[in-house]
Every structure is written in structure tokens, then in C-alpha cells.
Amino acid sequence: MATIAAGSLLVGALPAQAANRDNCRGQVSGISTSGSVVVASYVVVCNRVQNRIIVSADVNRHNNPMKTARKTKVCNNATRCSVHPRISNPAGRQLFSGAVFAAIAARGSYIAGCGYVEGVLDGGLALDAIMTCRASDEFH
């Protein structure tokens, strides 16, 4: 399992960690309620147009047992890609968090990524750089 969390944990035989040349980065841009649902917004933004950005993000409800909802989106020829996973919000005060499961941004054969990249990379592709992907917690 190759996991790269928050752009800092390096696992496996990654290259000499070349710079993230297009300054791609991801973050939770918001967590909000909509009726009885909590929606987390996760966005990946790059300074240059990418051939493909794949974002797979989670929203988690921290109760016992913990519940998770995941959504994935693919954006082609874009500088920005956002995804909005949703989870039910039962009565009572809960802690919710949003985080990336995996994200990659590819321009040509150059790929930057974070999270569980094996979940979105295929065909033996490997990362050239690590991007920063930030999570968020919020009470509702």
C-alpha cells in the first residue's frame, strides 16, 4: 500500500522528490450542512492546465462506528477540480472531517499526487512529485 498523506509522508521508491512544477495543491475548501446532510468540498488547484486531475475525497462522521462517504471526480484540461462528498447528519452534535483519499494531477507524463495514489493510478504509472493535500475538521 503506497500512501502519501498531507504531502509529507513518503512511502516506497519515489523519485528524488522533484519539485511540484505546476504548484498543484489540494484542500478542504468548506464543510456545510444542507438539510440533514453534511457536504465537504475538496478542491485541487494547479498553476498550469493539467491534462487530467483526479480527486477522490472523503467526508467522515466521527461517531461510533465511524462512517465515511467517498466521491471521485475526473477533470480534463483544467487548472481546478473539485468534488463534494455527502454524508447524513443525524440529530445531535457530531464531529465531521473532510480529507483527500487520493489526488493526482498529470500534465504530459509528469504526475504529482497525494494520498492513496495506488487507488487512482493505473498502468504502472509512478509519481514525479508530491503535492500538499490538507484536511479539515469541523463540529456540526
ZIMODA-V26775 format. One record per residue. RES is the residue in one letter. OMEGA is omega in degrees with one decimal (* if undefined). Layout:
RES:OMEGA
RES:OMEGA
This chain:
M:176.8
A:-179.0
T:177.0
I:-173.5
A:174.5
A:176.5
G:-176.0
S:-178.9
L:-176.8
L:-175.4
V:175.3
G:-176.1
A:178.0
L:178.9
P:-175.4
A:177.3
Q:175.0
A:179.0
A:175.9
N:-165.1
R:180.0
D:178.8
N:176.4
C:-179.8
R:-179.1
G:177.8
Q:170.3
V:-178.8
S:176.6
G:171.3
I:-177.6
S:175.8
T:175.7
S:-174.7
G:-179.3
S:-177.7
V:172.1
V:-178.9
V:173.7
A:176.6
S:179.7
Y:-176.1
V:169.4
V:-178.4
V:177.6
C:179.1
N:179.1
R:178.8
V:177.9
Q:175.2
N:-178.0
R:170.9
I:176.7
I:-179.9
V:174.4
S:-173.7
A:-179.1
D:162.2
V:-174.9
N:172.9
R:-173.1
H:171.4
N:-176.6
N:-1.9
P:179.8
M:179.0
K:-180.0
T:172.4
A:-177.3
R:176.0
K:-179.3
T:177.5
K:176.0
V:177.2
C:179.7
N:177.8
N:-175.1
A:171.7
T:-174.4
R:176.2
C:179.9
S:-180.0
V:-172.4
H:176.8
P:-175.9
R:177.5
I:-178.6
S:-179.0
N:-179.5
P:-179.1
A:179.4
G:-178.5
R:-177.0
Q:170.2
L:176.7
F:174.4
S:175.5
G:-178.8
A:175.2
V:168.9
F:176.9
A:175.3
A:172.3
I:173.3
A:-175.8
A:172.5
R:-172.1
G:178.7
S:-178.5
Y:-176.4
I:170.8
A:-178.5
G:176.0
C:179.1
G:-178.3
Y:-170.7
V:176.8
E:178.8
G:-178.8
V:176.2
L:175.3
D:177.8
G:177.1
G:179.0
L:-180.0
A:178.8
L:172.3
D:-177.7
A:177.8
I:173.4
M:176.7
T:178.2
C:-174.4
R:178.1
A:-179.3
S:172.9
D:178.2
E:175.3
F:172.9
H:*
